[in-house]
Amino acid sequence: MGESKIELLLRSWLVKDALSLVLTEAGFSVFHEPIRGGKDTIVIIDFDDCSDREAIRAHQQRDVKIVALAYEANSLEMNPDEIAALSGVLTYDLSAAAFVQALHLICSGERVIPRDLALGRKPQVPSSGTEPRPGGVQLSPREKEMLSHLTAGDSNKAIARQLGITEATVKVHLKSVLRKIRVENRTQAAIWALANLPELSDTRRGMG
């Protein structure tokens, strides 16, 4: 088998950078734009791009394996035609080791689809109008706002300027967020937010 190549055709540079490190260490060759293609190439795309029939067709013509990266709840909304075009659907809640293992399986010709998606299950609707909290974490609107800025890659100075507060206040809020979600730095916090608070990435996309 030839060297496996990964094309990370994702919108978020934060996610692309994080995945690049993981996949390079795992022995994959990583690219951030389309290359020649072939059966030894896996293209990882955003969930939203699964509905772009022309883009999917273009990837199929290059004879590559197509993998969608999605939030677990969103993946369950995919229709059969979208699923049929893919070699795999991977979700943000996977560990780095599980993500790499899934890609190795896809390279060997397997299809990797979440069990609930394969069974046609739909996400459960929360009862009594209560908002589900990822991992039981309770975040204030200001803390969510901080995470939104982190996912956009904003510095403390930029956050302070946009919110009309001091950098010292920004640091206090960020320290509180890091402690609540149990991560050590702002990059880990941003990745946590992308995995657990999809509405933040949706909001940032709308502002772009």
N, C-alpha and C positions, 0 to 999 in steps of 0.2 A: 504493500500500500504506500502511495506517495505521501509527502508531507501534507498534513491537513491545514487548510487555510480558512481563516475566519474573516468575513467582511462585517464590520460593525456599522451598519447603516442606521444608526439611532439618532434622534434629535438631541438628546441630552449629552453634552460633552462630559459632564461629571460621571454619568453612567459609563460612557465609552472609555474614559480614562481608567475607571475602577476595573472594568472588565478586561481592558487591555493588559493590565498588570497580572491579573489572575490567569488569563489565557496564555500569555507569553510564558509565564512561569510553568504552565502545564505543557509547554512544548508546541503550541499552535503558532502559526505565522498570522499576525493580525494586521488587517488593513482597514482604513477608515473611508474607503471609496471602492467602487466596483473595480475588479481586476478581470483577467481573462475568463475566469470561471472554470467549470468542469466539475466532475463528480467528486473531486477531492476538496471542493470549496463549499463552505456553509455561509449563507447570508443571514444575519440576524437583523430583523426589522422590528419596528414598533408595532404594537397591537393595532393602532389606528391605521397603519398602512396595509393591513390585510384586506381592506375593502377597496383598495386601489387596484382594480383589475388589470389596468395597463401595466403598472409597475410589476405586479406579480407575473404577468405574461412575459415581460422582458427578462425577469430572472429565470423563468422556466426555459426560455430560449437559450440561455447561457448554460443550461444543464447543471445548475447548482442546487444544493439542498437549501430550502427556505425554512427558517425558524422564526417564530414570533415570540417576542418578549412582552409579557402582559402582567397586569395585576390579576390575581386569582379570580376575583369576582367578574372582571371584564372578560376573561378567557371563556367563562361559561356562557357568554352571550354570543359567541361566534356561531355562524351558521354552517351547515354541512359543506357548502361549496368552498368557504374560506378554509375550513379544516382540511379538506381534501387536497388543497394545493400545497400544504405544508408537510415538511418532514418532522416537525416538532413544534410544541408550544411549551415554553419555559416561563416560569413565574418568578416574580421578584422575591418571593419568600424562600426560594431555594438557597441552601448554603453554597459556598464557593465550590466545595468538593462535589456536591450533588450536581451542580451546574456543569462542571467539567466532565463528570461521569456521563451525564446525559448527552453531551456533545460527542464523546467517544462512541456512544451507542449509535448516534445518528450517523457518524462517519462510517460505521461498519454496516450501514444500511437499515438499521432499525428506525421505527417511528416512535417518537417519545411524546405522548399526549397525557395530560393530567387525567387521573382516573375518573373524576367527576365529569369532566368534559367528554370523555369517551363514552360514559354511560348516559350522557344527555341530561345531567342534573343541572338545575338552575339554582342560583344563589338564594338563600333563605331571606325573606323579608323580615327585618326587625319588628318585634311586636311593640305595641303601646307607644310608638313614635319615638322611642329612645334611640339615640345615636350610638352605634357601636364604637367602642374605644379600642384601638389596636393594643394588645398586650395589657389592657386595663389602665393605660396611661391617660390621665386627665390633663389636657393642655388648654391654656387660656387663649383667647383670640390673639393676644399680643405674642404669645409663644409660637402660635401657628404662623403668625406674620414673620417672626424671626426665621423660622424654618423655611418659609417661602423664599426669603431673601438668600438664605444659604444655598438652596437648590439652584438659584440663579447665579451663584458664585460671587455675590456682593461682598465687599470688604466691610469691616466694622465702620469705617469712615463713611462709606457710601450708604450703609443702612441708617446711620445716625442722621445724615443729611436728608435722606428721603422721608424719615419719620419725624424729623424735627426734634430729636433728642440728642443727648450727649453720647460720646463714645463710651464713657464710663457706664452709662445706663444700658447701652447695648451689651456691654460685657456682662453686666449683672443678669440681664435676661438670658443671654446665651449660656451662662454658667448654670442657671436654673433649668434650662431645656436639656443640656447635656446630662445633668444629674437625673432628671425625670426619665429620660429614655435610655439611660445607662450606656452612653457611648463616651469615648475619650476625646474626640476632636470634632471640628466643624465638618470635615469631609464625611466622617462616619455619620454625623447627624443628618447631613443632606441626603445621604444614601438611605438612611432610615426613613426619612420623610418621603422620599420617592417610593419606597416600598410599602409604607403604611398609610400615607395620606395622599392618595392620587389626586384629590381635588386641588392640592397645592400646585402640582405640575400643570394641571389643566388651566388654573388661574394664570400662571406665569406665561403659558403658551398664548393665552388670549391677550396678554399685555404686550406680546412681542410684535 
